[in-house]
Amino acid sequence: MNPLIGYILITIVVLIAFIATFFYLWIIINPLFGSVPYVPSSMKTVRKMVEAANVVPGDIVLDIGSGDGRIVIEFAKKGIVSHGYEINPLLVFISRMVIKFKGLEGKAFIHYKSLYEAKFDGYTIVSTYCLPKTMSDIETRMFHELPLGARVVSNTFRFKQWRPSRKDGNVYVYEKNIDSSFSKEHIAVV
């Protein structure tokens, strides 16, 4: 084998190993500095969240903290235009590749963007699996920006003030309607 080809191959392998190590460390170490950890929802929970959202034609979904894109992809498979916001560049790349592989371009979109930059007024469904601090940070803004009829589907964590309209196991559904309010009253169990 030509020595130049050998050097090129070694360089490529080292570069790939460096990039993989960098992104692995990004996922593991980044949460220690204030970012949120990557903890994907189980596919069983994802399907439960999609079902709980009561999807209708014309809905537009936003998944905040979209991780590997599994929720965005599940909604897109139902024919719903779905967007995900994710701040981890590796997860953005992986999500986009899976969307391309599954042929969901034009229905599923992943944006390298923080949920704190999100404008909620254009979406009818928002899905989230955010920690309590983040839920508290976005609750009031989301409540006021979402249009009437919008639904928020949350895995595990609840808003402090916005009363959920129903619950199915660890999935909470919040509906924005004329009767929506911030309270800590009982919820209906599905």
WOURSUL-V929281 format. One record per residue. N is the residue number from 1. RES is the residue in one letter. PHI is phi as a letter, one per 30 degrees, with the letter a starting at -180 (999 if undefined). BURIAL is # if it has 9 or more other ideal C-beta (glycine too) atoms within 8 Angstrom, else .. D_LAST is the distance of its C-alpha to the last C-alpha in whole Angstrom. Layout:
{{N & RES & PHI & BURIAL & D_LAST} {N & RES & PHI & BURIAL & D_LAST}}
This chain:
{{1 & M & 999 & . & 67} {2 & N & d & . & 68} {3 & P & e & . & 67} {4 & L & d & . & 66} {5 & I & d & . & 63} {6 & G & d & # & 62} {7 & Y & d & . & 62} {8 & I & d & . & 60} {9 & L & d & . & 57} {10 & I & d & . & 57} {11 & T & d & . & 57} {12 & I & d & . & 54} {13 & V & d & . & 52} {14 & V & d & . & 53} {15 & L & d & . & 51} {16 & I & d & . & 48} {17 & A & d & . & 48} {18 & F & d & . & 48} {19 & I & d & . & 46} {20 & A & d & . & 43} {21 & T & d & . & 44} {22 & F & e & . & 44} {23 & F & d & # & 40} {24 & Y & d & . & 39} {25 & L & d & . & 40} {26 & W & e & # & 39} {27 & I & d & # & 35} {28 & I & d & . & 36} {29 & I & d & . & 38} {30 & N & e & # & 37} {31 & P & d & # & 34} {32 & L & d & . & 37} {33 & F & c & . & 38} {34 & G & j & . & 35} {35 & S & d & . & 33} {36 & V & d & . & 30} {37 & P & d & . & 30} {38 & Y & d & # & 28} {39 & V & b & . & 25} {40 & P & d & . & 24} {41 & S & d & # & 20} {42 & S & d & . & 20} {43 & M & d & . & 20} {44 & K & d & . & 16} {45 & T & d & # & 15} {46 & V & e & # & 17} {47 & R & d & # & 15} {48 & K & d & # & 12} {49 & M & d & # & 13} {50 & V & d & # & 15} {51 & E & d & . & 12} {52 & A & d & # & 9} {53 & A & d & # & 13} {54 & N & h & . & 13} {55 & V & d & # & 17} {56 & V & b & . & 19} {57 & P & e & . & 23} {58 & G & j & . & 25} {59 & D & d & # & 22} {60 & I & b & # & 24} {61 & V & c & # & 22} {62 & L & b & # & 23} {63 & D & c & # & 23} {64 & I & c & # & 24} {65 & G & i & # & 26} {66 & S & d & # & 25} {67 & G & h & # & 27} {68 & D & d & # & 28} {69 & G & i & # & 26} {70 & R & d & # & 24} {71 & I & d & # & 21} {72 & V & e & # & 24} {73 & I & d & # & 25} {74 & E & d & # & 21} {75 & F & d & # & 21} {76 & A & d & # & 25} {77 & K & d & . & 24} {78 & K & d & . & 22} {79 & G & i & . & 25} {80 & I & c & # & 24} {81 & V & d & # & 26} {82 & S & b & # & 25} {83 & H & b & # & 27} {84 & G & b & # & 27} {85 & Y & c & # & 29} {86 & E & b & # & 30} {87 & I & c & . & 33} {88 & N & c & # & 34} {89 & P & d & . & 37} {90 & L & d & # & 37} {91 & L & d & # & 33} {92 & V & d & # & 34} {93 & F & d & . & 36} {94 & I & e & # & 34} {95 & S & e & # & 31} {96 & R & d & # & 34} {97 & M & d & . & 36} {98 & V & d & # & 32} {99 & I & e & # & 32} {100 & K & d & # & 35} {101 & F & d & . & 35} {102 & K & d & . & 32} {103 & G & i & . & 34} {104 & L & c & # & 31} {105 & E & d & . & 34} {106 & G & j & . & 33} {107 & K & c & # & 29} {108 & A & b & # & 29} {109 & F & b & # & 31} {110 & I & c & # & 31} {111 & H & c & # & 33} {112 & Y & d & . & 35} {113 & K & a & # & 33} {114 & S & d & . & 32} {115 & L & d & # & 29} {116 & Y & d & . & 31} {117 & E & c & . & 33} {118 & A & d & # & 30} {119 & K & c & . & 30} {120 & F & d & # & 26} {121 & D & d & . & 27} {122 & G & c & . & 28} {123 & Y & c & # & 24} {124 & T & c & # & 21} {125 & I & b & # & 19} {126 & V & b & # & 19} {127 & S & c & # & 18} {128 & T & a & # & 19} {129 & Y & b & # & 20} {130 & C & c & # & 22} {131 & L & d & . & 23} {132 & P & e & . & 23} {133 & K & d & . & 26} {134 & T & d & # & 26} {135 & M & e & # & 22} {136 & S & d & # & 24} {137 & D & d & . & 27} {138 & I & c & # & 25} {139 & E & e & # & 23} {140 & T & d & . & 25} {141 & R & d & . & 27} {142 & M & d & # & 24} {143 & F & e & # & 22} {144 & H & d & . & 26} {145 & E & d & . & 27} {146 & L & d & # & 24} {147 & P & d & . & 24} {148 & L & e & . & 22} {149 & G & j & . & 19} {150 & A & d & # & 19} {151 & R & b & # & 16} {152 & V & c & # & 16} {153 & V & c & # & 14} {154 & S & c & # & 15} {155 & N & c & # & 15} {156 & T & i & . & 15} {157 & F & c & # & 17} {158 & R & c & . & 16} {159 & F & d & # & 18} {160 & K & d & . & 20} {161 & Q & c & # & 20} {162 & W & d & # & 18} {163 & R & d & # & 15} {164 & P & d & # & 12} {165 & S & d & . & 10} {166 & R & a & # & 6} {167 & K & b & # & 6} {168 & D & b & # & 5} {169 & G & i & . & 8} {170 & N & c & . & 11} {171 & V & c & # & 10} {172 & Y & c & # & 10} {173 & V & c & # & 10} {174 & Y & c & # & 13} {175 & E & c & # & 14} {176 & K & c & # & 18} {177 & N & b & . & 19} {178 & I & e & . & 21} {179 & D & d & . & 19} {180 & S & d & # & 18} {181 & S & a & . & 20} {182 & F & c & . & 21} {183 & S & a & . & 19} {184 & K & c & . & 18} {185 & E & d & . & 16} {186 & H & d & . & 13} {187 & I & c & # & 9} {188 & A & d & . & 6} {189 & V & c & . & 4} {190 & V & d & . & 0}}
